[in-house]
């Protein structure tokens, strides 16, 4: 990898995550080829490929389990099996040690609040684009998602710390 790529990888990673999120939410399973391409490109460019793979495995499995539980409990409904969502979990995990690395510097209270607000907003936006249905309504769903995402981001940042990205 060139020095320029290393120097700007956090920005490349941020842009890649936005491409992944928007394509997944707008196109759902039709976005699978693009999501796979973005994940492969990330791994090809990443200066921390091995640690990224470990983190992506841990965080994506935990995220998929969380979403599965929320689906079984009736918080989410999907028109089709959301393979795109599983891939989006991998994309989210790839952003933690790069474009979201700043979260390591903040207190647990801030990290919980950040996860609560932005994790919840991500699903509400997805619902507005018809990627997910929230049968409990946006208020109840928001309360559940805020609690889940606050805890999930705390755990995810702790996993990133354990791998000692620098």
N, C-alpha and C positions, 0 to 999 in steps of 0.2 A: 504494500500500500504506500502511496506517495505521502510525503510530509503534508502536503496541502489537504489530502483526504483525511489524515489523522487530525489535523488542526481543526477542520470544520465538520468532523463526523457528528458532533452533537446536533448541528444544524441539519445535516443530511438526514439524520435519524428522526428529527422532529418533522421534517417535511414528509418523510416516508410514512410515519405514523398517521399523519393527516390524510395522505393518499389512501392508506389502508382503511381508516375509520370511515371516511366519506364513501369510498367505493363499497365497503361492506354494508353500510347502512342503506345506501341508495339502491344497490343492485343485489344484495343478499347473496344467495348461492351462485348467481351469475358472476360474482366478483372473485370466485375461488381461484381461477388462474392468475389473476392479478395479485391476489394476496400471497399466493405461493411464490410468485416471482419476486415480490417485495421482501418476503422472508429470506429467500435465497440471496438476493442482492445485499441485504443487511449482513448476512453471515459472510458473504464474500468480502465486504468492505470493512467489517468490524475489526478493530484492533484487539478485541477481547473475545474472540469467537468461542473459545472453550467455556469460559465463565458465562457468556451469554446463553449458550445451549443449556447449561445447568439451570440457570435462572428461568429461562423460558419453559423448561420442563416443569419445574416446581410451581411457578406462578400460573401457568396455563392450566395445569391439572386442577389446582385449587379453584381457579376461576370457573372452570367448566363444572366442577362439583357444586360450587355456590349457585351458578345459574340453573343447574339441573334441579337442585333442591327448591329454588324459587319457582321454577316451572311446575314441579310436582305439587307445591303448595298453592298454586293458582295465582301467583303474583304476575307471571308472564304467560302469554300464549303466543305461539308462532304458527304461521300459515303452513310452514314446511319445517322439516328438521333443519335447524340452523347450523349447518356445517361452517358457514361463514363466521358465526360467532365463536366457534372453537378456534378458528384461524385468527380472529381478531384478538383473542386472548394471548396468542403467541406474539402478535404484533404489539400489544400493550406491554407484555413482559420485555420485549426487546427495547422498549423506550426507557424502562426504569433505570438502567445503569448509564444511560447516555443523555437524552434530552430531558429526562426527569431526575437526573442525578442530584440536582439542587435540593430535592426533598430530604436527602440524607442530613443536611445541615440544620434542619428545623426540628423543633420540639415535637414530641408525640402529640400534643394537643393541636398544634398547627397541622401536622400530617393527617390526623383524624378529621379535622375540619375540612381540609383540602379534599380528601377522599370523599367525605360526606357530600360536599357540594358538587364537585365536578363529576364524580362517579354517578350520582343521581341524575345530574343534568344530561349526561351522556345517554342514559336510558330514556329520559323524557324526550330528548331530541329524536332518538331512534323511534319512539312511539309516534311522534309527529310526522315522521317519514314512512310510517307503516311498516317498519322493520320488526316491531314487537307490539303486541297488544297488552295493555295493562287493565285486566278485568276488574281489579279492585278500585280503579279510579286513580287519578294522578296524586291525590293527597295521601291516601293510605300507601300506595306504591312508593311515593317519595319518602315517607317516614321509614319504611322497611329498607329501601335502598340506601338511605343516608346512614343508617346503623350498619348495614352490611358493608358498604363501601368504606366507611370510616375505619372499621376493623380490618378490612381486607388490605387497604393501603398501608396501614401500620405494619401488618404482617409482611407485605411485599417489600417495603422499604427495609425492614429488618433482614429479610433474605438477601437483599442487595448488599447490605452492610457486611453480612457474614462472608460474602464472596470477595470482599475487600477490593472493590473497584477503585482505581485511582487514575 
